[in-house]
Amino acid sequence: MKAAKWRELSPKELESKLGDLKKDLFNLRMQHATNQLENPIKIADVKHDIARVKTVLRERRMQGQEG
């Protein structure tokens, strides 16, 4: 998902999505470790989504402190 889509969500929704993404990453890593993961690129995609969510949350915290 693009960062613009993440910016449309509320902070509570972002926190919820972040938790879901971390669980997904854990499950993908477990599948990879047991050789059950068909597409290892999914791990990188989830990591990128986690970074995007964290970036959007950080931007909003900084705007709240400055504004």
Backbone torsions as a table, in degrees:
resi	resn	phi	psi	omega
1	MET	NA	140.8	-179.5
2	LYS	-74.1	157.2	-179.4
3	ALA	-61.8	-32.7	179.2
4	ALA	-61.3	-38.2	177.9
5	LYS	-67.2	-38.5	179.4
6	TRP	-66.0	-34.6	-178.3
7	ARG	-67.6	-19.5	179.6
8	GLU	-76.5	-17.8	-176.6
9	LEU	-84.1	154.6	177.6
10	SER	-77.3	162.6	179.6
11	PRO	-58.5	-37.4	179.2
12	LYS	-66.8	-39.4	177.3
13	GLU	-64.8	-39.0	178.8
14	LEU	-64.4	-42.0	179.0
15	GLU	-63.1	-40.6	178.6
16	SER	-64.3	-46.0	179.1
17	LYS	-62.4	-37.7	179.4
18	LEU	-61.8	-44.2	177.2
19	GLY	-61.5	-42.8	178.6
20	ASP	-63.4	-41.7	-179.5
21	LEU	-65.6	-38.1	178.7
22	LYS	-65.9	-38.1	176.4
23	LYS	-65.2	-42.5	178.0
24	ASP	-60.2	-43.2	179.8
25	LEU	-62.0	-42.5	178.1
26	PHE	-60.1	-47.0	-179.8
27	ASN	-63.6	-39.9	178.4
28	LEU	-64.7	-39.4	178.4
29	ARG	-65.8	-37.7	177.5
30	MET	-65.4	-42.3	178.2
31	GLN	-63.5	-39.2	179.5
32	HIS	-65.5	-40.2	-178.6
33	ALA	-67.0	-29.7	-179.1
34	THR	-99.2	13.0	178.7
35	ASN	58.6	35.2	178.1
36	GLN	-107.5	-3.2	-177.3
37	LEU	-85.8	123.1	-178.5
38	GLU	-78.4	-37.3	-175.3
39	ASN	-128.3	96.9	-178.1
40	PRO	-64.9	-14.4	178.7
41	ILE	-66.3	-22.1	178.0
42	LYS	-59.0	-34.0	179.5
43	ILE	-61.6	-46.7	179.8
44	ALA	-63.9	-39.9	179.6
45	ASP	-61.6	-42.9	179.7
46	VAL	-67.1	-38.7	177.8
47	LYS	-61.8	-40.6	178.9
48	HIS	-65.2	-41.1	178.3
49	ASP	-64.3	-39.8	177.1
50	ILE	-61.0	-44.3	179.4
51	ALA	-63.1	-39.9	179.1
52	ARG	-63.7	-43.9	179.8
53	VAL	-63.3	-44.7	179.7
54	LYS	-62.8	-37.4	178.9
55	THR	-64.8	-44.7	-179.9
56	VAL	-64.1	-42.5	178.2
57	LEU	-62.7	-41.0	179.1
58	ARG	-64.6	-42.8	178.3
59	GLU	-59.1	-42.8	-178.9
60	ARG	-68.1	-36.9	177.0
61	ARG	-65.2	-39.9	179.6
62	MET	-67.7	-38.7	177.4
63	GLN	-64.7	-36.9	178.9
64	GLY	-66.8	-34.3	-179.2
65	GLN	-76.8	-36.7	-176.9
66	GLU	-80.5	-37.3	-173.2
67	GLY	-87.7	NA	NA
